[in-house]
Amino acid sequence: MAYSFSQTDIDRFKECFFYHARKGNIGSKEELGYIMQSLGYSPTPDEVNKYYTSYSKGSNKMDFASFLEAMHDHSKVENVDKELLNAFVAHDQEKKGYVPAGEVRNILMKIGMQLSRGEVDALFRETNVTPGGQIRYHDFLKTLLMPVPDY
């Protein structure tokens, strides 16, 4: 199943996998969930349980090849780009293509993995957003989701 990922993605998955699974395999559902979250995915506990049960193949251990298969399955379910765009569109009640930066700041600081004020300020600086201004969310997401250069 690895053919569905770019070599860059596979290398990133491999680095994260072997950083956390030092013995070369994942030994628990919790570890699988943690690794997937470390890669920016948000699997539900039920999804993690399903992947671990399906791909540990009765040995209660998941090797890297099986992990890639689980990631392939999950990548068909979770589309982060589309989910983020839909969240912005839901807040853009007037359908103008932008939302208030203050509203985004509040959401980032109070919901989910609550970012600190400094983290939000750094994010806004990186994406050229003025704290009291408007966020053109298509441009914001394009910048935010751009892969980090691998120098």
C-alpha positions as CSV (number, residue, x, y, z in Angstrom):
1,M,0.0,0.0,0.0
2,A,3.0,2.3,0.3
3,Y,2.6,3.3,-3.3
4,S,-0.1,5.8,-2.4
5,F,2.3,8.0,-0.5
6,S,5.1,10.1,-1.8
7,Q,8.6,9.1,-0.8
8,T,8.8,12.2,1.4
9,D,5.7,11.1,3.3
10,I,7.1,7.6,3.7
11,D,10.3,9.0,5.0
12,R,8.4,11.2,7.5
13,F,6.3,8.3,8.6
14,K,9.4,6.1,9.0
15,E,11.3,8.7,11.0
16,C,8.3,9.2,13.4
17,F,7.6,5.4,13.6
18,F,11.1,4.4,14.6
19,Y,11.5,7.4,16.9
20,H,8.6,6.2,19.0
21,A,8.8,2.4,18.3
22,R,12.4,1.9,19.1
23,K,12.2,-1.9,19.0
24,G,10.9,-1.7,15.4
25,N,7.2,-2.3,16.2
26,I,4.3,-0.8,17.9
27,G,3.2,-2.7,21.0
28,S,-0.1,-1.0,21.9
29,K,-3.1,0.8,20.6
30,E,-2.1,3.9,22.7
31,E,1.3,3.9,21.0
32,L,-0.3,3.7,17.5
33,G,-2.6,6.6,18.3
34,Y,0.2,8.7,19.7
35,I,2.3,8.1,16.5
36,M,-0.6,8.9,14.2
37,Q,-1.3,12.1,16.2
38,S,2.4,13.0,16.1
39,L,2.1,12.9,12.3
40,G,-0.8,15.4,12.3
41,Y,-3.7,12.9,12.0
42,S,-6.6,12.8,14.4
43,P,-7.9,9.2,14.5
44,T,-10.7,8.4,16.9
45,P,-10.1,5.8,19.6
46,D,-12.4,3.4,17.6
47,E,-10.3,4.0,14.5
48,V,-7.0,3.3,16.3
49,N,-8.5,0.2,17.8
50,K,-9.6,-1.0,14.4
51,Y,-6.2,-0.4,12.8
52,Y,-4.3,-2.0,15.6
53,T,-6.5,-5.0,15.7
54,S,-6.5,-5.4,11.9
55,Y,-2.8,-4.8,11.3
56,S,-1.1,-6.3,14.3
57,K,-2.2,-9.6,12.9
58,G,-2.8,-11.3,16.2
59,S,0.8,-10.8,17.4
60,N,-0.1,-7.6,19.3
61,K,2.8,-5.9,17.5
62,M,2.6,-3.7,14.4
63,D,5.7,-3.4,12.1
64,F,6.4,-0.5,9.8
65,A,4.8,-2.1,6.7
66,S,1.6,-2.8,8.6
67,F,1.7,0.8,10.0
68,L,1.9,2.1,6.4
69,E,-1.2,0.1,5.5
70,A,-3.0,1.5,8.5
71,M,-2.0,5.0,7.5
72,H,-3.2,4.3,3.9
73,D,-6.6,3.3,5.3
74,H,-6.8,6.3,7.5
75,S,-5.7,8.8,4.8
76,K,-8.8,7.7,2.9
77,V,-11.0,8.7,5.9
78,E,-9.3,11.9,7.1
79,N,-8.7,14.8,4.8
80,V,-7.3,17.6,7.0
81,D,-7.2,20.2,4.2
82,K,-10.9,19.8,3.4
83,E,-11.9,19.7,7.1
84,L,-10.0,22.9,7.9
85,L,-11.5,24.6,4.8
86,N,-15.0,23.5,5.9
87,A,-14.5,24.9,9.4
88,F,-13.5,28.3,8.0
89,V,-16.5,28.3,5.5
90,A,-18.8,27.5,8.5
91,H,-17.6,30.6,10.3
92,D,-17.8,32.8,7.1
93,Q,-21.6,33.4,7.4
94,E,-21.5,36.1,4.7
95,K,-19.5,34.0,2.3
96,K,-16.9,36.7,1.7
97,G,-13.8,34.5,1.9
98,Y,-12.5,35.8,5.2
99,V,-13.1,35.6,8.9
100,P,-12.0,37.9,11.8
101,A,-8.5,37.1,13.1
102,G,-9.8,37.6,16.7
103,E,-12.3,34.9,16.2
104,V,-9.7,32.5,14.9
105,R,-7.4,33.4,17.9
106,N,-10.2,32.5,20.3
107,I,-10.9,29.2,18.7
108,L,-7.2,28.3,18.6
109,M,-6.7,29.2,22.3
110,K,-9.9,27.6,23.7
111,I,-10.8,24.6,21.6
112,G,-8.9,21.3,20.9
113,M,-5.2,21.4,21.6
114,Q,-5.4,24.9,23.0
115,L,-2.5,27.0,21.7
116,S,-0.9,29.7,23.9
117,R,-1.1,33.4,23.0
118,G,2.5,33.2,22.0
119,E,1.9,30.2,19.7
120,V,-1.0,32.0,18.0
121,D,1.0,35.2,17.6
122,A,3.8,33.2,16.0
123,L,1.4,31.4,13.7
124,F,-0.1,34.8,12.7
125,R,3.4,36.2,12.0
126,E,4.3,33.2,9.9
127,T,1.1,33.5,7.8
128,N,1.2,37.4,7.6
129,V,-2.0,37.9,9.6
130,T,-2.5,41.1,11.6
131,P,-4.1,40.3,15.0
132,G,-7.0,42.7,14.6
133,G,-7.5,42.1,10.9
134,Q,-9.3,39.6,8.7
135,I,-8.0,36.2,7.6
136,R,-8.5,35.3,4.0
137,Y,-8.8,31.7,4.8
138,H,-7.9,30.2,1.4
139,D,-4.6,32.0,1.5
140,F,-4.1,31.3,5.2
141,L,-4.7,27.5,4.7
142,K,-2.4,27.5,1.6
143,T,0.4,28.9,3.7
144,L,-0.4,26.9,6.8
145,L,-0.6,23.6,4.9
146,M,2.5,24.1,2.7
147,P,5.1,21.4,3.4
148,V,8.1,22.5,5.5
149,P,11.2,22.6,3.3
150,D,13.6,19.7,4.0
151,Y,17.0,21.5,3.8
